[in-house]
Amino acid sequence: MTMDIITAIKQRRSVRTFAPDPLSPSLREHLERFAEHTHSPFGGNVTILLRDIDAGSIFRPETYGMISGAKTYFLISTGSDDSSALSAGYRFEQVILEATRLGLGTCWVGGTFRKSAFESHDAWPAGESLRAVCPVGIPGRARFLERAMTSVMGSYRRKPFESLFYADGFRAPIPASSPLAFPLEMMRLAPSSTNSQPWRATKDGDTVHFYCATSNRYSLIDCGIGLCHFAEGTAHAGIDGSFGTLTEHPVPPRDWRYITSFTLR
Ligand SMILES: Cc1cc2nc3c(=O)[nH]c(=O)nc-3n(C[C@H](O)[C@H](O)[C@H](O)COP(=O)(O)O)c2cc1C
């Protein structure tokens, strides 16, 4: 039985150890079709492919962590602009949640993948390059090293709600009774590179303005992932609204970068 999307958001954890069993042809086909049909309100160019790749029984990304036993990977290529990065996070996180619903393990892995088994696997559309990969398969028993790493990184820990999300131009907390508290809580649970959780927001009237608190290679992908969780939360709660870039928005208390706004209809 598949789980619902909110349970998937709450239960998903990065999986870095995989069982030897390959993905069944029907699961592969389902995931490929699902990835193809994901969409994003932020535009840009993103390509998502599913491939069998021999990255060794233990794949050590140039960034951190290690993936063991994976045979099948998603490859995510994007244009070099901000919209593409946001959309990559927003679209591929939908695939991660679908895989989670189906009981499969996944782990976002960022990098340049130069001189790796992933490098020349596919010819990407003009202007795009490989920005992330993601093993997908049946979860295996996490090895001691993986458990130690996730514990040291505090991977399961999330920042407190009130340190991320505000109201009235960052001056007040969001009341727990606000209907937007639920989708923001879904955003809070999202995965991010090095668990950096860069998403910030303030709710003013019928609009939530989103900001990014980090500025690294993965910041906008991370924010796209958080916005995907927020959107899944609004859909689940029957909250109708749309994303748009506004010229006027509250000035944040620190050098957080404005990303987008969500206005209720
Ligand atoms: C864009 C992105 C890049 C990531 N890159 C890596 C990586 O290179 N190596 C790794 O082991 N985990 C990577 N992760 C997984 C994060 O470390 C993980 O999501 C975070 O610590 C939170 O843990 P959780 O996913 O178990 O909730 C990445 C996650 C994201 C969103």
The ligand as an SDF file (V2000), in Angstrom:
LIG
                    3D

 31 33  0  0  0  0  0  0  0  0999 V2000
   20.5660   19.8550   -2.8450 C   0  0  0  0  0  0  0  0  0  0  0  0
   21.0150   18.7780   -1.8740 C   0  0  0  0  0  0  0  0  0  0  0  0
   22.2920   18.2480   -1.9790 C   0  0  0  0  0  0  0  0  0  0  0  0
   22.6920   17.2140   -1.1100 C   0  0  0  0  0  0  0  0  0  0  0  0
   23.9430   16.6810   -1.2690 N   0  0  0  0  0  0  0  0  0  0  0  0
   24.3130   15.6300   -0.4860 C   0  0  0  0  0  0  0  0  0  0  0  0
   25.5960   15.0210   -0.6770 C   0  0  0  0  0  0  0  0  0  0  0  0
   26.3910   15.4540   -1.5090 O   0  0  0  0  0  0  0  0  0  0  0  0
   25.9110   13.9430    0.0870 N   0  0  0  0  0  0  0  0  0  0  0  0
   25.0420   13.4330    1.0300 C   0  0  0  0  0  0  0  0  0  0  0  0
   25.3770   12.4460    1.6860 O   0  0  0  0  0  0  0  0  0  0  0  0
   23.8210   14.0140    1.2530 N   0  0  0  0  0  0  0  0  0  0  0  0
   23.4410   15.0870    0.5200 C   0  0  0  0  0  0  0  0  0  0  0  0
   22.2110   15.6720    0.7080 N   0  0  0  0  0  0  0  0  0  0  0  0
   21.2980   15.1470    1.7490 C   0  0  0  0  0  0  0  0  0  0  0  0
   21.2600   16.0730    2.9830 C   0  0  0  0  0  0  0  0  0  0  0  0
   22.4660   15.9490    3.7220 O   0  0  0  0  0  0  0  0  0  0  0  0
   20.0400   15.7140    3.8380 C   0  0  0  0  0  0  0  0  0  0  0  0
   18.8750   15.9400    3.0880 O   0  0  0  0  0  0  0  0  0  0  0  0
   19.9730   16.5510    5.1110 C   0  0  0  0  0  0  0  0  0  0  0  0
   21.0820   16.2790    5.9530 O   0  0  0  0  0  0  0  0  0  0  0  0
   18.6810   16.2700    5.9040 C   0  0  0  0  0  0  0  0  0  0  0  0
   18.5730   14.8930    6.2240 O   0  0  0  0  0  0  0  0  0  0  0  0
   17.3240   14.0350    5.7400 P   0  0  0  0  0  0  0  0  0  0  0  0
   17.2730   14.1100    4.2310 O   0  0  0  0  0  0  0  0  0  0  0  0
   17.5900   12.6430    6.2430 O   0  0  0  0  0  0  0  0  0  0  0  0
   16.0840   14.6510    6.3470 O   0  0  0  0  0  0  0  0  0  0  0  0
   21.8080   16.7240   -0.1060 C   0  0  0  0  0  0  0  0  0  0  0  0
   20.5320   17.2890    0.0030 C   0  0  0  0  0  0  0  0  0  0  0  0
   20.1320   18.3030   -0.8670 C   0  0  0  0  0  0  0  0  0  0  0  0
   18.7510   18.8480   -0.7430 C   0  0  0  0  0  0  0  0  0  0  0  0
  1  2  1  0
  2  3  1  0
  2 30  2  0
  3  4  2  0
  4  5  1  0
  4 28  1  0
  5  6  2  0
  6  7  1  0
  6 13  1  0
  7  8  2  0
  7  9  1  0
  9 10  1  0
 10 11  2  0
 10 12  1  0
 12 13  2  0
 13 14  1  0
 14 15  1  0
 14 28  1  0
 15 16  1  0
 16 17  1  0
 16 18  1  0
 18 19  1  0
 18 20  1  0
 20 21  1  0
 20 22  1  0
 22 23  1  0
 23 24  1  0
 24 25  2  0
 24 26  1  0
 24 27  1  0
 28 29  2  0
 29 30  1  0
 30 31  1  0
M  END
$$$$
